[in-house]
Amino acid sequence: MIINRTLLGVAGALVFNRLYQGFIRSVAEQSKCFKMPAIAFYIIIPLQIVLLSPTDSLLPIDYSIIKGLFLLIILNYLALIDLYQKRIPNRILVHLLVITTVLTCLELTSGQIQLLTYLPSMLITVMLTGGSFLIVYILTKGALGAGDVKLMFVLGFSLEQQSALTAMVYALLLSALAGLILIIFKRKSTKAALPFAPFVLLGTCLTLLLGV
């Protein structure tokens, strides 16, 4: 039943709006403060979850789905912060990392995944996502944001290998396309940096939508 996913979406919106209110207070003094009405997220978050969740049933509990939903909620928040403040807070990444670790432990103890197969796959994924961004960060001497590097490490830890790599590729392609469009229409210079978290959100949504 779709009502299960809708209720889960409303619960996700409650969590998101707690974060969002803190964001609004933190930028209240800025002249270009983003102030989307909080009620809008009671439509946006449930809609994302209804469309992207692969199952109508919450039982038996699939912890990998819950991990993906938590990731989606946090990415919405990080996308807003990165878009309007050009930063990705370490505190939020740590919270996401802790939540993902707890849910992964529950996956292991419930037998949904096996340690000997999960651990090598996770390490390879983290190195391919975060590791590749770290190399670019070092080679470009900080041209890429450190927050983007840390976000990609967390993304690699939060999603399965194929999903994480697909989301990363989509995010890179979408950001490159957006940058090209902005340059063509002279809205950005070739040296101007685009916030990357919004594209990670879009890439993750596309990945979950396509069931990759």
C-alpha positions as CSV (number, residue, x, y, z in Angstrom):
1,M,0.0,0.0,0.0
2,I,1.2,3.5,-0.9
3,I,0.1,4.7,2.5
4,N,3.1,3.0,4.1
5,R,5.5,5.0,2.0
6,T,3.5,8.2,2.5
7,L,3.6,7.9,6.3
8,L,7.3,7.2,6.1
9,G,7.7,10.3,4.0
10,V,5.8,12.4,6.5
11,A,8.1,11.1,9.2
12,G,11.1,11.9,7.1
13,A,9.7,15.4,6.5
14,L,9.5,15.9,10.3
15,V,13.2,15.0,10.7
16,F,14.1,17.2,7.8
17,N,12.2,20.2,9.0
18,R,14.0,20.0,12.4
19,L,17.2,20.5,10.5
20,Y,15.7,23.1,8.2
21,Q,14.6,25.4,11.0
22,G,18.2,25.4,12.2
23,F,19.4,26.3,8.7
24,I,17.0,29.2,8.5
25,R,18.2,30.6,11.9
26,S,21.8,30.2,10.8
27,V,21.3,32.4,7.7
28,A,18.7,34.8,9.0
29,E,21.2,37.6,8.9
30,Q,22.1,37.1,5.3
31,S,20.6,39.3,2.6
32,K,20.0,36.4,0.2
33,C,18.5,34.0,2.7
34,F,16.6,31.0,1.3
35,K,13.3,30.8,3.0
36,M,11.1,28.1,1.4
37,P,8.0,27.6,3.6
38,A,8.6,24.6,5.8
39,I,5.2,23.2,4.7
40,A,6.7,22.7,1.2
41,F,8.9,19.9,2.5
42,Y,5.8,17.9,3.7
43,I,5.2,17.6,0.0
44,I,8.7,17.3,-1.3
45,I,10.1,14.7,1.0
46,P,7.1,12.3,1.0
47,L,6.9,12.6,-2.8
48,Q,10.6,11.6,-3.1
49,I,10.1,8.6,-0.8
50,V,6.9,7.5,-2.5
51,L,8.5,7.6,-5.9
52,L,11.9,6.2,-4.9
53,S,11.2,3.6,-2.3
54,P,11.3,0.2,-4.0
55,T,8.7,-1.4,-1.7
56,D,5.2,-0.7,-0.3
57,S,5.8,-2.7,2.8
58,L,7.8,-1.7,5.8
59,L,7.9,-5.3,7.2
60,P,10.0,-7.2,7.3
61,I,12.4,-4.3,7.9
62,D,14.9,-3.8,5.1
63,Y,17.7,-1.8,6.6
64,S,19.3,-1.0,3.3
65,I,16.1,0.9,2.3
66,I,16.1,2.8,5.6
67,K,19.7,3.8,5.0
68,G,18.8,5.1,1.5
69,L,15.9,7.1,2.9
70,F,18.0,8.7,5.7
71,L,20.6,9.5,3.1
72,L,18.0,11.1,0.9
73,I,16.7,13.3,3.8
74,I,20.2,14.4,4.8
75,L,21.1,15.1,1.2
76,N,18.1,17.4,0.8
77,Y,19.4,19.4,3.8
78,L,23.1,19.4,2.6
79,A,22.0,20.5,-0.9
80,L,20.3,23.6,0.6
81,I,23.3,24.5,2.8
82,D,25.8,24.0,-0.1
83,L,23.6,26.0,-2.5
84,Y,23.2,29.0,-0.3
85,Q,26.2,28.9,2.1
86,K,28.8,27.1,-0.1
87,R,29.7,24.6,2.6
88,I,29.0,21.1,3.8
89,P,29.0,20.9,7.6
90,N,31.1,18.1,9.1
91,R,28.6,17.8,11.9
92,I,25.8,16.6,9.5
93,L,28.2,14.2,7.8
94,V,29.1,12.7,11.1
95,H,25.5,12.2,12.0
96,L,24.8,10.5,8.7
97,L,27.9,8.3,9.2
98,V,26.7,7.3,12.6
99,I,23.2,6.5,11.5
100,T,24.5,4.5,8.5
101,T,26.9,2.6,10.8
102,V,24.1,1.6,13.2
103,L,21.8,0.5,10.3
104,T,24.7,-1.5,8.7
105,C,25.3,-3.3,12.1
106,L,21.6,-4.1,12.1
107,E,21.9,-5.5,8.6
108,L,24.8,-7.7,9.7
109,T,23.1,-9.0,12.9
110,S,19.8,-9.7,11.0
111,G,21.7,-11.6,8.3
112,Q,20.6,-9.3,5.5
113,I,24.3,-8.9,4.5
114,Q,27.4,-10.9,5.2
115,L,30.5,-9.3,6.7
116,L,32.9,-11.2,4.4
117,T,31.2,-10.0,1.3
118,Y,30.1,-6.5,2.6
119,L,33.4,-5.3,3.9
120,P,35.6,-5.7,0.7
121,S,32.8,-4.2,-1.4
122,M,32.3,-1.3,0.9
123,L,36.1,-0.5,1.1
124,I,36.4,-0.6,-2.7
125,T,33.3,1.6,-3.1
126,V,34.6,4.2,-0.6
127,M,38.0,4.3,-2.4
128,L,36.3,4.7,-5.8
129,T,34.0,7.5,-4.6
130,G,35.8,9.4,-1.9
131,G,39.3,8.3,-2.9
132,S,38.9,9.5,-6.5
133,F,37.7,12.9,-5.2
134,L,40.5,13.1,-2.7
135,I,43.1,12.6,-5.5
136,V,41.4,15.4,-7.5
137,Y,41.4,17.6,-4.4
138,I,45.1,17.0,-3.9
139,L,46.1,17.5,-7.6
140,T,44.1,20.7,-8.0
141,K,45.4,22.1,-4.7
142,G,41.9,22.6,-3.1
143,A,40.0,23.7,-6.3
144,L,37.5,21.0,-5.3
145,G,35.8,21.6,-1.9
146,A,37.0,19.4,1.0
147,G,33.3,19.0,2.0
148,D,32.6,17.5,-1.4
149,V,35.4,14.9,-0.8
150,K,34.0,14.0,2.6
151,L,30.5,13.8,1.2
152,M,31.6,11.3,-1.5
153,F,33.3,9.1,1.2
154,V,30.0,9.0,3.1
155,L,28.1,8.3,0.0
156,G,30.3,5.4,-0.8
157,F,29.7,4.1,2.7
158,S,25.9,4.6,2.6
159,L,25.0,3.0,-0.7
160,E,25.8,-0.3,-2.3
161,Q,28.7,-0.3,-4.8
162,Q,26.7,0.0,-8.0
163,S,24.3,2.6,-6.6
164,A,27.1,4.7,-5.2
165,L,29.1,4.7,-8.4
166,T,26.1,5.4,-10.5
167,A,25.0,8.3,-8.3
168,M,28.5,9.7,-8.5
169,V,28.6,9.5,-12.3
170,Y,25.1,11.1,-12.5
171,A,26.2,13.9,-10.2
172,L,29.3,14.6,-12.2
173,L,27.4,14.6,-15.5
174,L,24.7,16.9,-14.2
175,S,27.1,19.3,-12.6
176,A,29.2,19.5,-15.8
177,L,26.0,20.1,-17.9
178,A,24.8,22.8,-15.5
179,G,28.2,24.4,-15.5
180,L,28.3,24.4,-19.3
181,I,24.8,25.9,-19.6
182,L,25.7,28.7,-17.1
183,I,28.9,29.5,-19.0
184,I,27.1,29.6,-22.4
185,F,24.6,32.0,-21.0
186,K,27.4,33.9,-19.2
187,R,26.0,33.4,-15.7
188,K,29.2,31.9,-14.5
189,S,32.9,32.2,-15.4
190,T,35.0,29.2,-16.2
191,K,36.7,29.5,-12.8
192,A,33.6,29.8,-10.7
193,A,32.8,26.8,-8.6
194,L,29.3,25.2,-8.5
195,P,27.9,23.7,-5.2
196,F,28.2,20.0,-5.7
197,A,25.8,18.6,-3.0
198,P,22.6,19.5,-5.0
199,F,23.9,17.4,-7.9
200,V,24.7,14.5,-5.5
201,L,21.1,14.7,-4.4
202,L,19.9,14.7,-8.0
203,G,22.2,11.9,-8.9
204,T,21.1,9.8,-5.9
205,C,17.4,10.4,-6.7
206,L,18.0,9.3,-10.3
207,T,19.8,6.2,-9.2
208,L,17.1,5.2,-6.8
209,L,14.3,6.1,-9.3
210,L,15.9,3.8,-11.9
211,G,16.5,1.1,-9.4
212,V,20.2,0.9,-10.0
